[in-house]
C-alpha cells in the first residue's frame, strides 16, 4: 500500500480526525478546573505520517467537527481552532520524517504546550472570560505541566509501537 496515494491519505486522515474527536470529547479526563485529553495522539500520528500541512488541516477539521457535533459550554471560538491548526503544524515540523525519541518528543510537546496551550490559549480565555492573564495562569501552568509530561512520554511510544509498524507508513526516517 502506498502511503502517499490520495485514497490512502484521505482515508487515514479521516480516521485520525474521527479518533481525535472521540478522544477529545469522550475519553478525556475532566477535572474541576481542567481537561486532560488524548486527542493529541491522532494529530501526532498525522504529523508523523504526512507532515505539518496535513496535520494542521486534520486538527482544524477535527476541532470544527467536535465543536459543531458536540457543542461545549461557551460554543465556538475561532482562536481555539487556530491553536488546533498550529498544534498540528508544530507537531508536523518537529516529528515528520524523523525518528521520534524522547528529546524530539519533548521539543514538540514543549513548543505546543508553552507557546500554544499556555500563552495563546490563556489569551483566548482572557478574551472570552474577561479575567486577567495572571489570574488564569496558575491553573493553566499545572495543566500544561501534566500535558508536557504526558506527550513527552507517549509520543515516542506511539511512533515506535504504532506508526513504524503501519503497512503504509514506509520509511519514516
C-alpha atoms as an extended CHARMM CRD file, in Angstrom:
* protein
*
       173  EXT
         1         1  UNK       CA              0.0000000000        0.0000000000        0.0000000000  PROA      1               0.0000000000
         2         2  UNK       CA              1.3630000000        3.4100000000       -0.9190000000  PROA      2               0.0000000000
         3         3  UNK       CA              1.0910000000        5.8420000000        1.9920000000  PROA      3               0.0000000000
         4         4  UNK       CA              1.1090000000        8.7960000000       -0.4000000000  PROA      4               0.0000000000
         5         5  UNK       CA             -1.7250000000        7.6400000000       -2.6400000000  PROA      5               0.0000000000
         6         6  UNK       CA             -4.5710000000       10.1110000000       -2.4530000000  PROA      6               0.0000000000
         7         7  UNK       CA             -7.0560000000        7.4550000000       -1.4060000000  PROA      7               0.0000000000
         8         8  UNK       CA             -4.8750000000        6.0990000000        1.3990000000  PROA      8               0.0000000000
         9         9  UNK       CA             -4.0490000000        9.5750000000        2.6550000000  PROA      9               0.0000000000
        10        10  UNK       CA             -7.6890000000       10.7120000000        2.7100000000  PROA      10              0.0000000000
        11        11  UNK       CA             -8.8580000000        7.5400000000        4.4620000000  PROA      11              0.0000000000
        12        12  UNK       CA             -6.1080000000        7.6700000000        7.0870000000  PROA      12              0.0000000000
        13        13  UNK       CA             -6.6250000000       11.3970000000        7.7500000000  PROA      13              0.0000000000
        14        14  UNK       CA            -10.4040000000       10.8660000000        8.0420000000  PROA      14              0.0000000000
        15        15  UNK       CA             -9.8920000000        8.0350000000       10.5400000000  PROA      15              0.0000000000
        16        16  UNK       CA             -7.4500000000       10.1430000000       12.5580000000  PROA      16              0.0000000000
        17        17  UNK       CA             -9.8990000000       13.0650000000       12.5860000000  PROA      17              0.0000000000
        18        18  UNK       CA            -12.6410000000       10.7570000000       13.8810000000  PROA      18              0.0000000000
        19        19  UNK       CA            -10.2830000000        9.3490000000       16.5160000000  PROA      19              0.0000000000
        20        20  UNK       CA             -9.3080000000       12.8590000000       17.6310000000  PROA      20              0.0000000000
        21        21  UNK       CA            -12.9500000000       13.8710000000       18.0820000000  PROA      21              0.0000000000
        22        22  UNK       CA            -13.7120000000       10.7400000000       20.1180000000  PROA      22              0.0000000000
        23        23  UNK       CA            -10.5770000000       11.0050000000       22.2690000000  PROA      23              0.0000000000
        24        24  UNK       CA            -11.0850000000       14.7070000000       22.9470000000  PROA      24              0.0000000000
        25        25  UNK       CA            -14.8380000000       14.7370000000       23.5220000000  PROA      25              0.0000000000
        26        26  UNK       CA            -15.4170000000       11.3830000000       25.2160000000  PROA      26              0.0000000000
        27        27  UNK       CA            -12.1800000000        9.9420000000       26.5790000000  PROA      27              0.0000000000
        28        28  UNK       CA            -10.5940000000       12.9600000000       28.2260000000  PROA      28              0.0000000000
        29        29  UNK       CA            -10.0610000000       13.1990000000       31.9490000000  PROA      29              0.0000000000
        30        30  UNK       CA            -12.2830000000       16.0390000000       33.1360000000  PROA      30              0.0000000000
        31        31  UNK       CA            -11.2060000000       17.6600000000       36.3860000000  PROA      31              0.0000000000
        32        32  UNK       CA            -12.9890000000       20.6120000000       38.0170000000  PROA      32              0.0000000000
        33        33  UNK       CA            -10.6020000000       23.1880000000       36.5690000000  PROA      33              0.0000000000
        34        34  UNK       CA             -9.0640000000       21.4140000000       33.5810000000  PROA      34              0.0000000000
        35        35  UNK       CA             -9.3940000000       18.6940000000       30.9800000000  PROA      35              0.0000000000
        36        36  UNK       CA             -6.5130000000       16.3500000000       30.2450000000  PROA      36              0.0000000000
        37        37  UNK       CA             -7.0200000000       14.7910000000       26.8460000000  PROA      37              0.0000000000
        38        38  UNK       CA             -5.5030000000       12.3130000000       24.4690000000  PROA      38              0.0000000000
        39        39  UNK       CA             -6.6640000000       13.9850000000       21.2600000000  PROA      39              0.0000000000
        40        40  UNK       CA             -3.0610000000       14.8670000000       20.5050000000  PROA      40              0.0000000000
        41        41  UNK       CA             -2.3480000000       11.2120000000       19.6530000000  PROA      41              0.0000000000
        42        42  UNK       CA             -4.1460000000       11.0570000000       16.2560000000  PROA      42              0.0000000000
        43        43  UNK       CA             -2.8180000000       14.5020000000       15.3430000000  PROA      43              0.0000000000
        44        44  UNK       CA              0.7240000000       13.4470000000       16.1910000000  PROA      44              0.0000000000
        45        45  UNK       CA              0.2540000000       10.3320000000       14.0610000000  PROA      45              0.0000000000
        46        46  UNK       CA             -0.9680000000       12.5090000000       11.1630000000  PROA      46              0.0000000000
        47        47  UNK       CA              2.0790000000       14.7370000000       11.6850000000  PROA      47              0.0000000000
        48        48  UNK       CA              4.4700000000       11.7780000000       11.6970000000  PROA      48              0.0000000000
        49        49  UNK       CA              2.9130000000       10.2680000000        8.5760000000  PROA      49              0.0000000000
        50        50  UNK       CA              2.0430000000       13.2800000000        6.4420000000  PROA      50              0.0000000000
        51        51  UNK       CA              3.7470000000       16.3960000000        7.8050000000  PROA      51              0.0000000000
        52        52  UNK       CA              2.7230000000       19.8310000000        9.0470000000  PROA      52              0.0000000000
        53        53  UNK       CA              0.1620000000       20.8290000000        6.4090000000  PROA      53              0.0000000000
        54        54  UNK       CA             -1.9000000000       17.6600000000        6.6970000000  PROA      54              0.0000000000
        55        55  UNK       CA             -1.6310000000       17.5410000000       10.4930000000  PROA      55              0.0000000000
        56        56  UNK       CA             -2.6730000000       21.1950000000       10.7590000000  PROA      56              0.0000000000
        57        57  UNK       CA             -5.5920000000       20.5970000000        8.4140000000  PROA      57              0.0000000000
        58        58  UNK       CA             -6.6270000000       17.4340000000       10.2610000000  PROA      58              0.0000000000
        59        59  UNK       CA             -6.6060000000       19.1680000000       13.6360000000  PROA      59              0.0000000000
        60        60  UNK       CA             -8.5330000000       22.1450000000       12.2580000000  PROA      60              0.0000000000
        61        61  UNK       CA            -11.2210000000       19.8830000000       10.8080000000  PROA      61              0.0000000000
        62        62  UNK       CA            -11.4120000000       17.7430000000       13.9590000000  PROA      62              0.0000000000
        63        63  UNK       CA            -11.7600000000       20.8500000000       16.1310000000  PROA      63              0.0000000000
        64        64  UNK       CA            -14.5810000000       22.2160000000       13.9560000000  PROA      64              0.0000000000
        65        65  UNK       CA            -16.3420000000       18.8430000000       13.7750000000  PROA      65              0.0000000000
        66        66  UNK       CA            -16.0190000000       18.3410000000       17.5130000000  PROA      66              0.0000000000
        67        67  UNK       CA            -17.4200000000       21.7320000000       18.4490000000  PROA      67              0.0000000000
        68        68  UNK       CA            -20.3140000000       21.5770000000       15.9800000000  PROA      68              0.0000000000
        69        69  UNK       CA            -21.2710000000       17.9450000000       16.6550000000  PROA      69              0.0000000000
        70        70  UNK       CA            -20.7550000000       18.1320000000       20.4200000000  PROA      70              0.0000000000
        71        71  UNK       CA            -21.0520000000       21.7730000000       21.4930000000  PROA      71              0.0000000000
        72        72  UNK       CA            -19.1960000000       22.7370000000       24.6450000000  PROA      72              0.0000000000
        73        73  UNK       CA            -20.0700000000       25.4260000000       27.1420000000  PROA      73              0.0000000000
        74        74  UNK       CA            -19.1920000000       28.7330000000       25.5210000000  PROA      74              0.0000000000
        75        75  UNK       CA            -19.6230000000       27.4770000000       21.9620000000  PROA      75              0.0000000000
        76        76  UNK       CA            -17.3060000000       28.0700000000       19.0410000000  PROA      76              0.0000000000
        77        77  UNK       CA            -14.3390000000       30.4210000000       19.3140000000  PROA      77              0.0000000000
        78        78  UNK       CA            -12.0070000000       30.7100000000       16.2940000000  PROA      78              0.0000000000
        79        79  UNK       CA             -8.9310000000       31.2910000000       18.4610000000  PROA      79              0.0000000000
        80        80  UNK       CA             -9.0120000000       27.7330000000       19.7450000000  PROA      80              0.0000000000
        81        81  UNK       CA             -9.3470000000       26.4570000000       16.1670000000  PROA      81              0.0000000000
        82        82  UNK       CA             -6.2460000000       28.4640000000       15.2570000000  PROA      82              0.0000000000
        83        83  UNK       CA             -4.4300000000       26.8770000000       18.1960000000  PROA      83              0.0000000000
        84        84  UNK       CA             -5.5310000000       23.4330000000       16.9770000000  PROA      84              0.0000000000
        85        85  UNK       CA             -4.2130000000       24.1250000000       13.4860000000  PROA      85              0.0000000000
        86        86  UNK       CA             -0.8890000000       25.4140000000       14.8160000000  PROA      86              0.0000000000
        87        87  UNK       CA             -0.5760000000       22.3570000000       17.0680000000  PROA      87              0.0000000000
        88        88  UNK       CA             -0.7400000000       20.0690000000       14.0470000000  PROA      88              0.0000000000
        89        89  UNK       CA              1.7300000000       22.2660000000       12.1750000000  PROA      89              0.0000000000
        90        90  UNK       CA              4.2470000000       22.2600000000       15.0330000000  PROA      90              0.0000000000
        91        91  UNK       CA              3.9420000000       18.5050000000       15.5080000000  PROA      91              0.0000000000
        92        92  UNK       CA              4.4930000000       18.1040000000       11.7750000000  PROA      92              0.0000000000
        93        93  UNK       CA              7.5180000000       20.3920000000       11.6660000000  PROA      93              0.0000000000
        94        94  UNK       CA              9.2050000000       18.5760000000       14.5410000000  PROA      94              0.0000000000
        95        95  UNK       CA              8.0940000000       14.9510000000       14.0080000000  PROA      95              0.0000000000
        96        96  UNK       CA              7.6670000000       14.4210000000       10.2480000000  PROA      96              0.0000000000
        97        97  UNK       CA             10.2200000000       12.0580000000        8.6870000000  PROA      97              0.0000000000
        98        98  UNK       CA             12.1540000000       11.9030000000       11.9570000000  PROA      98              0.0000000000
        99        99  UNK       CA             12.9250000000        9.1800000000       14.4620000000  PROA      99              0.0000000000
       100       100  UNK       CA             10.7260000000       10.2320000000       17.3560000000  PROA      100             0.0000000000
       101       101  UNK       CA             12.7880000000        9.8630000000       20.5150000000  PROA      101             0.0000000000
       102       102  UNK       CA             12.3100000000       11.4020000000       23.9690000000  PROA      102             0.0000000000
       103       103  UNK       CA             14.2220000000       14.5880000000       23.0820000000  PROA      103             0.0000000000
       104       104  UNK       CA             12.2880000000       15.1890000000       19.8560000000  PROA      104             0.0000000000
       105       105  UNK       CA              9.0060000000       14.4340000000       21.6490000000  PROA      105             0.0000000000
       106       106  UNK       CA              9.9560000000       16.8410000000       24.4440000000  PROA      106             0.0000000000
       107       107  UNK       CA             10.7670000000       19.6040000000       21.9440000000  PROA      107             0.0000000000
       108       108  UNK       CA              7.4730000000       19.1220000000       20.0710000000  PROA      108             0.0000000000
       109       109  UNK       CA              5.4550000000       18.9720000000       23.2830000000  PROA      109             0.0000000000
       110       110  UNK       CA              7.2780000000       21.9330000000       24.8270000000  PROA      110             0.0000000000
       111       111  UNK       CA              6.6320000000       24.1500000000       21.8050000000  PROA      111             0.0000000000
       112       112  UNK       CA              2.9540000000       23.2400000000       21.7250000000  PROA      112             0.0000000000
       113       113  UNK       CA              2.4240000000       23.4130000000       25.4790000000  PROA      113             0.0000000000
       114       114  UNK       CA              4.3950000000       26.5820000000       26.1490000000  PROA      114             0.0000000000
       115       115  UNK       CA              3.5330000000       28.7650000000       23.1770000000  PROA      115             0.0000000000
       116       116  UNK       CA              0.1150000000       27.4820000000       22.1880000000  PROA      116             0.0000000000
       117       117  UNK       CA             -1.5460000000       25.9730000000       25.2650000000  PROA      117             0.0000000000
       118       118  UNK       CA             -0.0780000000       28.1960000000       27.9530000000  PROA      118             0.0000000000
       119       119  UNK       CA              0.2690000000       31.5450000000       26.2020000000  PROA      119             0.0000000000
       120       120  UNK       CA             -2.1230000000       31.5470000000       23.2400000000  PROA      120             0.0000000000
       121       121  UNK       CA             -4.9710000000       29.5500000000       24.8140000000  PROA      121             0.0000000000
       122       122  UNK       CA             -4.7280000000       31.6030000000       28.0020000000  PROA      122             0.0000000000
       123       123  UNK       CA             -5.0130000000       34.7370000000       25.8860000000  PROA      123             0.0000000000
       124       124  UNK       CA             -8.1340000000       33.2980000000       24.2180000000  PROA      124             0.0000000000
       125       125  UNK       CA             -9.5850000000       32.6370000000       27.6740000000  PROA      125             0.0000000000
       126       126  UNK       CA             -8.8190000000       36.2300000000       28.7050000000  PROA      126             0.0000000000
       127       127  UNK       CA            -10.8210000000       37.4190000000       25.7060000000  PROA      127             0.0000000000
       128       128  UNK       CA            -13.6970000000       35.0330000000       26.4400000000  PROA      128             0.0000000000
       129       129  UNK       CA            -13.9200000000       35.4140000000       30.2050000000  PROA      129             0.0000000000
       130       130  UNK       CA            -12.6280000000       38.9320000000       30.7970000000  PROA      130             0.0000000000
       131       131  UNK       CA            -10.3920000000       37.5950000000       33.5770000000  PROA      131             0.0000000000
       132       132  UNK       CA             -6.7990000000       38.7440000000       33.8150000000  PROA      132             0.0000000000
       133       133  UNK       CA             -3.9840000000       36.7240000000       32.2820000000  PROA      133             0.0000000000
       134       134  UNK       CA             -2.2480000000       36.2740000000       35.6390000000  PROA      134             0.0000000000
       135       135  UNK       CA             -5.4960000000       35.1030000000       37.2510000000  PROA      135             0.0000000000
       136       136  UNK       CA             -5.8530000000       32.2710000000       34.7540000000  PROA      136             0.0000000000
       137       137  UNK       CA             -2.1750000000       31.3430000000       34.6050000000  PROA      137             0.0000000000
       138       138  UNK       CA             -1.6560000000       29.2310000000       37.7770000000  PROA      138             0.0000000000
       139       139  UNK       CA             -4.2340000000       26.5630000000       36.9060000000  PROA      139             0.0000000000
       140       140  UNK       CA             -3.0740000000       26.6050000000       33.2880000000  PROA      140             0.0000000000
       141       141  UNK       CA              0.5540000000       26.0220000000       34.3280000000  PROA      141             0.0000000000
       142       142  UNK       CA             -0.4410000000       22.8520000000       36.1750000000  PROA      142             0.0000000000
       143       143  UNK       CA             -2.4210000000       21.5680000000       33.1810000000  PROA      143             0.0000000000
       144       144  UNK       CA              0.4680000000       22.3550000000       30.8330000000  PROA      144             0.0000000000
       145       145  UNK       CA              2.9930000000       20.5890000000       33.0760000000  PROA      145             0.0000000000
       146       146  UNK       CA              0.8460000000       17.4420000000       33.0730000000  PROA      146             0.0000000000
       147       147  UNK       CA              0.3180000000       17.6840000000       29.3200000000  PROA      147             0.0000000000
       148       148  UNK       CA              4.0470000000       18.1690000000       28.6730000000  PROA      148             0.0000000000
       149       149  UNK       CA              4.9380000000       15.0580000000       30.6640000000  PROA      149             0.0000000000
       150       150  UNK       CA              2.1570000000       13.0080000000       29.0400000000  PROA      150             0.0000000000
       151       151  UNK       CA              3.0520000000       13.9890000000       25.4880000000  PROA      151             0.0000000000
       152       152  UNK       CA              6.8010000000       13.5860000000       26.0350000000  PROA      152             0.0000000000
       153       153  UNK       CA              6.2530000000       10.0630000000       27.3580000000  PROA      153             0.0000000000
       154       154  UNK       CA              3.6510000000        8.9230000000       24.8250000000  PROA      154             0.0000000000
       155       155  UNK       CA              4.9080000000       10.3390000000       21.5100000000  PROA      155             0.0000000000
       156       156  UNK       CA              7.9660000000        8.0300000000       21.2100000000  PROA      156             0.0000000000
       157       157  UNK       CA              5.8860000000        5.0370000000       22.2840000000  PROA      157             0.0000000000
       158       158  UNK       CA              3.2400000000        5.8400000000       19.6630000000  PROA      158             0.0000000000
       159       159  UNK       CA              5.8980000000        6.2520000000       16.9940000000  PROA      159             0.0000000000
       160       160  UNK       CA              7.7260000000        3.0090000000       17.7290000000  PROA      160             0.0000000000
       161       161  UNK       CA              4.7190000000        0.8040000000       18.5220000000  PROA      161             0.0000000000
       162       162  UNK       CA              2.2040000000        2.1610000000       16.0080000000  PROA      162             0.0000000000
       163       163  UNK       CA              3.4940000000        4.4740000000       13.2850000000  PROA      163             0.0000000000
       164       164  UNK       CA              6.5980000000        2.4960000000       12.3030000000  PROA      164             0.0000000000
       165       165  UNK       CA              4.5140000000       -0.6930000000       12.0740000000  PROA      165             0.0000000000
       166       166  UNK       CA              1.7880000000        0.6600000000        9.8040000000  PROA      166             0.0000000000
       167       167  UNK       CA              1.9170000000       -1.1840000000        6.4740000000  PROA      167             0.0000000000
       168       168  UNK       CA              1.5910000000        2.0630000000        4.5190000000  PROA      168             0.0000000000
       169       169  UNK       CA              3.9260000000        4.1470000000        6.6900000000  PROA      169             0.0000000000
       170       170  UNK       CA              7.0060000000        3.4210000000        4.6330000000  PROA      170             0.0000000000
       171       171  UNK       CA             10.3920000000        4.5520000000        5.8750000000  PROA      171             0.0000000000
       172       172  UNK       CA              9.7380000000        7.3850000000        8.3160000000  PROA      172             0.0000000000
       173       173  UNK       CA             13.3800000000        8.3750000000        8.7510000000  PROA      173             0.0000000000
